[in-house]
Amino acid sequence: MLAREYDELQYDWFGDEYGKMIAPSRAALLPEPGTVLELVVSHCDPTVNLFDRLHIIRAGKVVDVWPVDLRGCCQ
């Protein structure tokens, strides 16, 4: 979910590992470079193996850490 000041922005699919933010109007407020946005990814299986663990967050707090068992390179 985007912060209220960015309500007009939309997240769109941009390939398996990528997404893109769309500003449907020129009046949309854009985040400054370095702004942290929390997004729900559209597709994650090609990249999960690149991480040692997933941090599970609820209401802005880490509630669990899940190890990634099959960590390693894909070929």
ChimeraX attribute file (.defattr): number of C-alpha atoms within 10 A of each C-alpha:
attribute: neighborCount
match mode: 1-to-1
recipient: residues
	/A:1	11
	/A:2	13
	/A:3	9
	/A:4	8
	/A:5	11
	/A:6	15
	/A:7	12
	/A:8	15
	/A:9	20
	/A:10	13
	/A:11	16
	/A:12	13
	/A:13	13
	/A:14	11
	/A:15	10
	/A:16	13
	/A:17	14
	/A:18	12
	/A:19	16
	/A:20	12
	/A:21	12
	/A:22	13
	/A:23	16
	/A:24	10
	/A:25	9
	/A:26	7
	/A:27	8
	/A:28	14
	/A:29	13
	/A:30	15
	/A:31	12
	/A:32	7
	/A:33	6
	/A:34	6
	/A:35	8
	/A:36	8
	/A:37	10
	/A:38	10
	/A:39	10
	/A:40	9
	/A:41	13
	/A:42	14
	/A:43	14
	/A:44	12
	/A:45	9
	/A:46	10
	/A:47	11
	/A:48	16
	/A:49	16
	/A:50	14
	/A:51	13
	/A:52	13
	/A:53	14
	/A:54	12
	/A:55	12
	/A:56	12
	/A:57	11
	/A:58	9
	/A:59	6
	/A:60	8
	/A:61	9
	/A:62	10
	/A:63	10
	/A:64	11
	/A:65	11
	/A:66	10
	/A:67	12
	/A:68	14
	/A:69	10
	/A:70	11
	/A:71	13
	/A:72	12
	/A:73	7
	/A:74	8
	/A:75	3
